[in-house]
């Protein structure tokens, strides 16, 4: 399959396919004139890349999910850790949603007088509501 066919079937632009090849996520098997060609299994590899991206894995983490031959090699512990991270994100977002819904209908005269809203503000100020990646960045020392 040439790169145009892979782009059409995967829904990804050719520039993304070239970038993924550069990052080691996929590999072309040759050229047809100036166009890269790919084995049909590249569509399965791209589906795994899409799934990994949707789950929040970095391209480097996704690249590690493939053998040098392009076959899947997925670390189950890494999947479990990502699932735990997603569960924590869901809990954090649910708490945020509940707090915002309460603030939207709170009978207090102002949000400053609402104990629930004040708890939400304190949680935000402490970093408890920040995404995990933001917490890691905040904890790093600047050089």
Secondary structure, 3 states (H helix, E strand, C coil): CEHHHHHHHHCCCHHHHHHHHHCCCCCCCEEECCEEECCCCHHHHHHHHHHHHHHCCCHHHHHCCECCCCCECCCHHHHHHHHHHHHHHHHHHHHHHHHHHHHHHCCCCCHHHCHHHHHHHHHHHHCCCCCHHHHHHHHCCCC
